[in-house]
Structure formats: structure tokens, C-alpha cells
């Protein structure tokens, strides 16, 4: 997906605010930072993605002075993001002692939390433009943003319980911040997936658009935000969207306690070896 | 009121159009995973298409083990 609005001689690279990585890329266009995800097959979040997210987080602190909005989207057809890279998690943890695997998981979670907390609290208006699969960690990335704009083919799910885990990238505290507890329990405890229309009905998605239209709608929304005073918008966001730090830390602890159980390794192996058309179901 | 036969017919037409398969190649008792060659992402795509078309909610766990169009139509019909 090539953006035609970056004109010759005015490229974001010349402003020092453009990067093309293996898993994600970013550029600043007309005061809008666009973060594109493009790690095949569906932007699974593993160690390579995390390193690039950390680079993005460091760059964001510099870029945000010259921007008023951030759009996160996927360049890949299957969807926004299928969540954590469970294959990498399984193979790495198999090659380590239990103690090292537990340490590695905690380290990964703390690092991804730092990135998502930064996006969550950024003094910009942040928009996730999602389509297709928006599962697990991908859903959690979208939840860190201020607005979710969804293509009508988008599908959301927290399938972690099938592995004997809970969402680990801040999903539960952020869902609790945005939705009623009964809805959170339904999504979490059934592990079912749901579509964009349902997501809008429960108050998770702000706009549902036609197939392939989420990024266009996000750009139009970001352009509207440009009309407002940045400091006022940032103050409003800071007031209504506090980062639930204490619950986020507790989430990491619970995830790590659960991860230590043998049932999780068995669940990961089942998933990695599955040829089922619905491997996200228990 | 949509009848079960109408629902089944609409599912077959929708699947044929979405996966670019001739409609006449699809039969009610076909295993759609095999006939359409669906992987996990395409299965989700089909589920979303069906929900959007019929304006129903189909929890994934209700569809576990469902692999033919006729049974799928029955599940959708029960929610219309």
C-alpha cells in the first residue's frame, strides 16, 4: 500500500520521521503519524516486532511535537493483527529452562506494556484503523488507542483462555476502562469472536465503515482533529482516559503465574501443531 | 419470514460469490472446509460475511463441529 501524499522533496524521511522496518513502518504526513504493520502472515507480535515497536516509541517522543494524531493500521489483507506470536513463544520457551522462560515472558510483557502505555497516554489523538483479524494482542494494541475505526469485516476476540492464560498486553484493564464489566466478562470468559457491528453496539468501536475504507476514514478523522488546539485536546484526553497502571501491573503478575503451569505449554503445543480451521477455539 | 430453504440458498450464493466458486458447484451437504478450501482466516471471513448478511450474531462455539452448509443454515435460521 503506497501513500501518494508524500511528495518528492517533502518526504517524511527528510524530516527524520520515517522508518521502514521488517514488521512495522512509520511516517509523518500533514501532522499525522501513520504507523503501518506489515509482518506476515497477520502481524503476529514477537521479539522482532517488539524491538521495532520500542524504536517507534522512542521516535514518537520526538515526532509528537510536530503531529496532532497517530493512526495505526495494517498493510496486510488478513487483518490488523492476530496477536502474540505464539509459535515463537512456544519454541523459545521449549528451548529454555522453566525459570528462564518465566523470566523471558515477564521481560517481554514489561517491554510491550511500556510501549502500549506510551501510545495510550501520548498527547496526540490516536486511532486504530482495523480490518479483518483483530485478536488477542492485536485487539490490545487497538484498545490502547483513543478511537477504533473498523472495516465491517473486522473481527475481535480474546482467545487467551484457550491456552490457559489471560490477555497479557493490557487487554482486561483497558476493556474495563471502556466497557461495562458484564460485557468484559462475556468477551473474556467465552473467548468468542465478534464483528465490527457488535463492537460498535457495545461501545468499543466509534465508526464502522465499508470494506477497505478504515484507513481513509481514519485519515478523515485525523484531519478533523487538526482543527482543534493541541493542548486542549491533550488535556481532554488526559482527563477522560487515565492509564490504569496498577491493574496493568497486576495483569502481568497474573499472566506470569498462569504461564508457569504445565497446562499452558500443552495449550501452546496444541495451537502450534493444529491444522484446524478454527485453531483459536479450545 | 425467511424459510430454512431460503437461508440455505442465500448461504450457498454468498459463499460462491465471496470465494469465487461457481454456485452450481456447491451443494447443501458439502463440507465447506473442503469444498472451499478454507483456512482459519477465511473461516472467520465467512462467519463475518454471514453475520453481516443475515444481521445475526453467531458465537463461534455454536459453530464448532459444523462443516456442511445445511447445518450452518439451521444455526443461522435459529437466530433469525
Contacts between the chains, C-beta under 8 A, distances in Angstrom:
chain1	res1	chain2	res2	distance
A	41	B	41	8.0
A	42	B	41	7.0
A	78	B	41	4.7
A	79	B	41	7.2
A	132	B	41	7.3
A	132	B	44	7.7
A	132	B	45	7.4
A	133	B	41	6.2
A	133	B	44	6.4
A	152	B	48	7.8
A	152	B	52	6.0
A	153	B	45	6.7
A	153	B	48	5.3
A	153	B	49	7.6
A	153	B	52	7.8
A	154	B	48	7.9
A	155	B	44	5.3
A	155	B	47	7.5
A	155	B	48	5.5
A	190	B	59	6.8
A	190	B	61	6.9
A	191	B	61	7.9
A	192	B	59	4.5
A	192	B	60	5.1
A	192	B	61	6.2
A	193	B	44	6.7
A	193	B	47	7.6
A	193	B	60	5.5
A	194	B	57	7.1
A	195	B	48	5.1
A	195	B	51	5.2
A	195	B	52	6.8
A	195	B	57	7.9
A	197	B	51	7.6
A	197	B	52	7.0
A	198	B	57	6.1
A	276	B	40	7.3
A	277	B	33	5.3
A	277	B	38	5.5
A	277	B	39	6.4
A	277	B	40	5.2
A	277	B	42	8.0
A	277	B	43	4.6
A	278	B	40	6.3
A	278	B	43	6.0
A	278	B	60	6.6
A	278	B	63	7.9
A	278	B	64	6.8
A	279	B	40	5.6
A	280	B	40	7.1
A	280	B	60	7.9
A	281	B	60	5.8
A	281	B	61	6.6
A	281	B	64	5.8
